[in-house]
Amino acid sequence: MEKDLNGVVFRVKGLVCALNALDVREILAGTDWRPLSVEGEVGDYLKIRGKTARVWDLGPTFGFPPAVPEGVNCFVTVEAPALRQGSGQGSDRNHLVAFWVDSVLELVNVPAGNLKSIPPSFAEIPASYLQAAFDYQGEPAYLLNLLEILKAGFPGGKEWTLEDKQLKPVYSRQSTVGSKALNPNF
């Protein structure tokens, strides 16, 4: 990369990731969150400053088991451009996406000279999802390619958001929990 990275660093199933700080709209760390019902449909939605955002669990996107909404949860919220033109009501607007992560670590500045290229094949993560790698406190960290992840769409082909809908809390949900170790070499 040609420029220094000012990024938000977070963990997803033990993997240290980062997003450019300019792409991050809001960080919600330590949030007691439950799935919400939008007009009868139970889904992963989050209310952020009066707007409804679809929650995107990054674990399955990277080949890990899904997270479980127990206790406190962390979200890194971005504004997703309208990528699917003509896909229905509101497709011409930007939408909020709340990436569900294990923990938000900190804001960092990484000099451009410390950013490394990503190998063409990396674990189960599509190479297009990663822009660069860098050292974070002795661990490899990966700068995510936000636009490529958003282009892939929500798991299961779900819509971006359902803004201006009535939300109701839902207090039960079944999920599986698991972990997966990565030994990244770059």
N, C-alpha and C positions, 0 to 999 in steps of 0.2 A: 504494500500500500504506500501511497505517496505522502499521506498526511498522518500526523499523530492521531491516536484513538482516544477520545474521551468517551468512556463507556460505562455502562451499568453492568456489574458482574453478579452472576447468580448461579445457583446449582440446579441441575436437573438430574435426579437419580445418581448423584455423585459426580457427574460431568460438569466441569466449570465452563460456563458460557458467558457471552457478553453481547450486548446490543449497543450500537452507537447511542450515546446519551441524547442526541438530537431527535432520535426516533421514538424515544420513550415519553409518553404523555403523563403517566402517573405510576407510582410504585405503591402497592398496598402490601405491607409486610405485617404478619401477625394478625390476619383477618379471620374472625370466626365466621365462616361461610357455609352456607347450605345451598343446594340447588334450588332454583326458583321455578315456579310454574308460570308460563306465559299463555294466557287464554286457554288453559286446560292441558297444554303440552308441557310435560316435565322436561327440563333441560338445564344445561349448565350456563346460567346467566348470572351476571353480577351488575348491581346498580352502582354506577360511579358518577357522582355529582349530577344526579338527575337523568343520566343516560343509561341505557341498557347495553351491556357488552356481552358478547358470547365468550364464554370461557373456553380456552384452547389448552388442553393438557399437553405440554410438550413431550412428556415421557413417551407415549405411543408414537409420536412423530419421529422420535429417535430410536425406536425399536425396544423400548422398555414397557413394562406393564403399566396400566393406568394408575393414577393416584386415587386416594380415597379422601373425601372431604371430611376429615375428622380433626377436631381441635382447631388450631390456628393454621392458616394457609397463607401463601404469598403469591402475589400476582404482579407481573410487569405489563402495564397497559400501553398499547401502541395504537396509533390511528392508521387503519388499513385503508389504502386508496380503493376506490370503486373499481375493482378489477374485472367484474363480470357485468359488462354493459348489457342492458336489456334483460337481466335475470329476474326482474320483478320490481315491486314497489321499493323505492329508495335506492335503486342500483346506481344512481348518479351521484350519490353522496359518499363521503368517507365514513367509515364505521369504526367503532372501538372494538378492539380485541384484547382480552385479558389473558396473557399467557400465564398458565398455572405452573409455578416453579416450586422447588423445595425450600429455597431460602434466597434472599437477596443479600449479597455480601457487601458491596460498596461501589462507589464511583471511583474510577481509575483513569489515569493518563498514561498511555503507553506510547513511547516514541516510535515513529514510523520504522526506524531501524530495528526495533525489537519485534516487529510483526513478521511472521514467517508464512510461507505459502502452505497450503493444505495438500496432502497427497491425494491423488485421484481416487483412491478407494480408502474409506475410513469407516471401520466398524460397520454398522447397519445404517449409518446416516448418509443420505445422498450427498455427494460431494458438492452439489450446487447449493446446499443449505449452509455451507461454511465458507467464509471469506478469507480468514486468516487465523493463525494460531499465535499465542504468546505465552510467556511464562507468568503465572500468577502465584506468588508465594511458594515457588518450588514445584507447582503443578502445571500441567499443560491446560491452557484455556483456549476457547474457540469463539471467535467473533462470528455471529450468525449473520447470514445473508437474509435479512428480513423480507425483502421483496420476493425472493425465491420460495421462502416458506409460505408466505401469504398466497402466492400464485398456486401452490399445490392445493389450497383449499382446506376447509375443515375436514377432519376425519369423518367419514360417513357422508360427505357431501352436504353438510348442514349449511344453512345460510349464515352470513356474517353476523347480523344482529337483528333484533326485533325491537327497534326503538319505538317509544311512545305506546307501549303495550302495558297492560295491567299485570303486575308481578305479584305472586303469592309464594310464601315459603313452603317448601316441601321438606318433611322431616325424616324421610327414609329413603335409602338408596343402597343398592347392592353393587359392590365392586370387588375386584380382586387386588391383592397387594403382592408385590414381589420386588426383587432387586436384581440388578445385573451389573457385573463388574466390567470395566473397560480398561484395557492396557494400551492406550494410544501411543503410537510412535510417530513422531514427526521430525 
